[in-house]
Each structure stands twice: as C-alpha cells, then as structure tokens.
Amino acid sequence: MSIIKEFKEFAMKGSLIEISVAFIMGAAFGKVTTALIDGVIMPIVGELTTGVDFKAMKYVLREAQYDASGKILSPENAIQYGNFITIFIDFILVAFVMFLLIKMTNRFKSSEEKASE
C-alpha cells in the first residue's frame, strides 16, 4: 500500500500538475503557431519569393508508376524539403515567441522583487 500512497503524493505535487498544464498549453500553442505559419506567414513568403509554394517543393527520387488504366503500381518516392523548410520556420518562430514570453516573465519577476524590497 505504501507504493500507492507514494505515487499519489508524487502525482499531486504542485510542480507535476503545473508541468502537465504547461505541456498541454504548449501543445495547443504549437497548433496555433502552425496554423499561423501555414495560413498567414508562408503565403506571404511565397508571394515575396514570386509565388513559391514551399509545401510543394520536393526532390523526386522515383516517379510514380501507373498501368494503362491509370491505376498506381508504385507511388512516388520524394524528399520533401519544402515541408522541412516550413517546419523549420515554425520551430524558429515558436522558439522566438517562447524566448519573448520568458524574458517578459523574468522582467515581471524582477520588478516584483524590487517592489517587495
């Protein structure tokens, strides 16, 4: 019974619950950021680069093979480097926003510490 009691104490610690909430919020924040990048930023970048659609950029290793009726015999095999570019931009923006949030939080903490002194 003591192992169940220890686990309950561990699971109910404030830090574990805070980490769980932060993880869920981070996942939701990632979805919002991905939607922003896919729906707003990448179309603008595409227009600035004369209409390039990054998601469609790929290096085809093997073309798809079709039979006479148009049925696929073997699918295309390609390196999707445009998708990688989009995800990399997504990562950089998420990291930058997280940096700004942490910087802002630290600024508030330091101003609260100065006020308490």
C-alpha positions in Angstrom: 0.0 0.0 0.0 2.9 2.4 0.6 3.9 2.5 -3.0 0.3 3.7 -4.0 0.5 6.3 -1.3 3.9 7.5 -2.5 2.7 7.6 -6.1 -0.4 9.7 -5.0 1.8 12.1 -3.2 4.1 12.4 -6.2 1.3 12.9 -8.7 -0.4 15.5 -6.5 2.7 17.7 -6.1 2.1 21.2 -7.4 5.1 21.1 -9.7 3.9 18.0 -11.6 0.4 19.5 -12.1 2.0 22.8 -13.3 4.2 20.9 -15.8 1.2 19.0 -17.1 -0.7 22.2 -17.6 2.3 23.8 -19.3 2.7 20.8 -21.6 -1.0 20.9 -22.7 -0.8 24.7 -23.2 2.4 24.2 -25.2 0.8 21.6 -27.5 -2.1 24.0 -28.1 0.3 26.9 -28.7 2.1 24.8 -31.2 -1.1 24.2 -33.1 -1.9 27.9 -33.1 1.6 28.7 -34.3 1.4 26.1 -37.1 -1.9 27.5 -38.2 -0.5 31.0 -38.3 2.5 29.9 -40.3 0.6 27.7 -42.8 -2.2 30.2 -43.2 -0.6 33.6 -43.0 3.2 33.7 -43.0 4.0 31.1 -45.7 1.6 32.5 -48.3 3.3 35.9 -47.7 6.7 34.4 -48.0 5.5 32.6 -51.1 4.4 35.9 -52.7 7.7 37.6 -51.7 9.5 34.7 -53.5 7.4 35.0 -56.7 4.7 32.5 -55.8 6.8 29.6 -54.5 4.7 27.1 -52.6 7.2 25.6 -50.1 5.0 22.6 -49.2 5.2 21.5 -52.9 9.0 21.7 -53.1 10.5 18.2 -53.3 13.2 16.2 -55.0 11.7 13.2 -56.7 13.8 10.1 -56.3 11.4 7.8 -58.2 8.4 8.8 -60.2 5.1 7.1 -59.6 4.4 4.1 -61.9 1.0 3.7 -63.5 -0.6 0.9 -65.5 -2.6 1.5 -68.8 -5.8 2.2 -66.9 -4.2 4.9 -64.7 -4.0 2.7 -61.6 -0.9 3.3 -59.4 1.5 0.4 -59.5 4.1 2.1 -57.2 3.9 5.5 -55.5 6.2 8.4 -56.0 9.3 8.5 -53.7 10.5 12.0 -52.9 12.4 14.1 -50.4 10.0 16.7 -49.1 12.5 19.5 -48.4 9.9 22.2 -48.7 7.9 20.8 -45.8 11.1 20.8 -43.8 11.6 24.5 -44.6 8.1 25.2 -43.4 8.5 23.2 -40.2 11.9 24.8 -39.5 10.4 28.3 -39.8 7.6 27.1 -37.5 10.2 26.0 -34.9 12.2 29.3 -35.1 9.0 31.3 -34.6 7.9 29.2 -31.6 11.3 29.4 -30.1 11.4 33.2 -30.5 7.9 33.7 -29.0 8.8 31.4 -26.1 12.0 33.5 -25.6 10.0 36.7 -25.5 7.5 35.1 -23.0 10.3 34.0 -20.7 12.0 37.4 -21.0 8.7 39.2 -20.2 8.1 36.8 -17.2 11.6 37.4 -15.9 11.1 41.2 -16.2 7.9 40.9 -14.2 9.6 38.8 -11.5 12.5 41.2 -11.1 10.1 44.2 -10.9 8.1 42.4 -8.2 11.3 41.6 -6.3 12.3 45.2 -6.4 8.9 46.3 -5.2 9.0 43.9 -2.3 12.4 45.3 -1.2 
